Amino acid sequence: MLQVLLVGLGGAVGAVGRYGVSVAVGRLWETAFPLGTMIVNIVGSLAMGLLVGLLARLLPPHQQEIRLFVAVGVLGGFTTFSSFSLDAITLIERGEWNQALLYAVLSVVVSIPALYVGLLITRGAGA
């Protein structure tokens, strides 16, 4: 139960952070380009790398709780792109370059059309 609470609370913090960054970026730069999302993805991926590197190096006694709250919760709520990036790098570090490439390409090439199909389904349902 504690694990679910840690992830949920962290996710709420991350989602609010993502919204805050998007609003701030939108106020600073008026553009149709999704700059806020891109910044969140880059910052979240950097933060995930720093966190995972520190946890591996320092091995704190409550590593699992920290990982659940910060990596899965906060950073997962902030941007799932950081998890995607970590998964890809983990495959690369294992020497599984083909798997990493397949994972990255399929994630993008399949996810974007999947979203579009979802839109088509819901738009067709209202017609």
PLY file of the C-alpha trace (Angstrom):
ply
format ascii 1.0
element vertex 127
property float x
property float y
property float z
element edge 126
property int vertex1
property int vertex2
end_header
0.00 0.00 0.00
2.87 2.37 0.82
4.32 1.75 -2.65
1.09 2.77 -4.38
0.87 5.88 -2.20
4.45 6.88 -3.01
3.86 6.51 -6.75
0.51 8.34 -6.59
1.82 11.28 -4.59
4.92 11.53 -6.74
2.78 11.37 -9.88
0.66 14.26 -8.66
3.77 16.35 -8.00
5.16 15.54 -11.43
1.91 16.28 -13.26
1.61 19.67 -11.57
5.24 20.37 -12.47
4.63 19.46 -16.11
1.60 21.74 -16.23
3.57 24.56 -14.60
6.44 24.29 -17.07
4.04 24.19 -20.03
2.18 27.28 -18.80
5.41 29.17 -18.08
6.92 28.33 -21.45
3.67 29.30 -23.20
3.74 32.70 -21.50
7.38 33.31 -22.33
7.31 32.17 -25.95
4.23 32.26 -28.12
4.71 29.49 -30.67
2.72 26.68 -32.24
5.76 24.42 -31.72
5.31 22.16 -28.64
8.28 23.77 -26.88
6.93 23.17 -23.37
6.55 19.44 -23.98
10.00 19.23 -25.52
11.57 21.04 -22.54
9.73 18.75 -20.11
10.97 15.67 -22.00
14.58 16.87 -22.01
14.60 18.01 -18.38
12.81 14.85 -17.25
15.27 12.63 -19.10
18.24 14.50 -17.59
16.69 14.23 -14.12
16.09 10.48 -14.60
19.71 9.98 -15.61
20.94 11.92 -12.59
18.63 10.03 -10.24
19.42 6.56 -11.53
23.14 7.35 -11.57
23.05 8.64 -8.00
20.98 5.73 -6.72
23.38 3.25 -8.33
26.38 5.09 -6.89
25.16 5.91 -3.39
22.88 2.94 -2.68
20.83 4.66 0.03
19.01 2.38 2.50
15.58 3.45 1.20
16.50 3.20 -2.48
13.27 1.41 -3.46
11.07 4.07 -1.85
13.09 6.90 -3.42
12.94 5.21 -6.83
9.18 4.70 -6.57
8.45 8.25 -5.43
10.87 10.14 -7.66
11.51 7.97 -10.74
8.14 6.27 -11.17
5.99 8.92 -9.49
7.42 12.42 -9.93
9.31 11.86 -13.17
6.63 9.51 -14.52
4.01 12.19 -13.85
6.29 14.89 -15.23
7.09 12.97 -18.42
6.96 9.31 -19.37
9.62 10.18 -21.94
12.20 9.91 -19.16
11.14 6.28 -18.59
11.28 5.64 -22.33
14.79 7.12 -22.43
15.91 5.02 -19.44
14.56 1.83 -21.02
16.39 2.57 -24.28
19.68 3.34 -22.52
19.36 0.21 -20.37
19.08 -1.89 -23.53
22.07 -0.08 -25.05
24.18 -0.59 -21.91
23.37 -4.30 -22.04
24.72 -4.32 -25.59
21.28 -4.97 -27.02
21.54 -2.31 -29.73
19.03 -3.96 -32.06
16.47 -4.21 -29.27
17.06 -0.57 -28.31
16.59 0.59 -31.89
13.49 -1.55 -32.33
12.06 -0.23 -29.05
12.69 3.41 -29.97
11.43 3.17 -33.53
8.34 1.11 -32.70
7.47 3.36 -29.76
7.35 6.39 -32.03
6.17 4.80 -35.26
3.33 2.86 -33.60
2.31 5.32 -30.85
1.63 8.27 -33.14
-0.65 6.32 -35.49
-2.31 4.67 -32.46
-3.22 8.10 -31.11
-4.55 9.08 -34.53
-6.68 5.91 -34.70
-8.08 6.76 -31.28
-9.00 10.20 -32.54
-10.61 8.76 -35.67
-12.65 6.30 -33.59
-13.95 8.96 -31.23
-14.55 11.49 -33.97
-16.44 8.90 -35.98
-18.54 7.98 -32.96
-19.83 11.55 -32.69
-20.69 11.86 -36.37
0 1
1 2
2 3
3 4
4 5
5 6
6 7
7 8
8 9
9 10
10 11
11 12
12 13
13 14
14 15
15 16
16 17
17 18
18 19
19 20
20 21
21 22
22 23
23 24
24 25
25 26
26 27
27 28
28 29
29 30
30 31
31 32
32 33
33 34
34 35
35 36
36 37
37 38
38 39
39 40
40 41
41 42
42 43
43 44
44 45
45 46
46 47
47 48
48 49
49 50
50 51
51 52
52 53
53 54
54 55
55 56
56 57
57 58
58 59
59 60
60 61
61 62
62 63
63 64
64 65
65 66
66 67
67 68
68 69
69 70
70 71
71 72
72 73
73 74
74 75
75 76
76 77
77 78
78 79
79 80
80 81
81 82
82 83
83 84
84 85
85 86
86 87
87 88
88 89
89 90
90 91
91 92
92 93
93 94
94 95
95 96
96 97
97 98
98 99
99 100
100 101
101 102
102 103
103 104
104 105
105 106
106 107
107 108
108 109
109 110
110 111
111 112
112 113
113 114
114 115
115 116
116 117
117 118
118 119
119 120
120 121
121 122
122 123
123 124
124 125
125 126
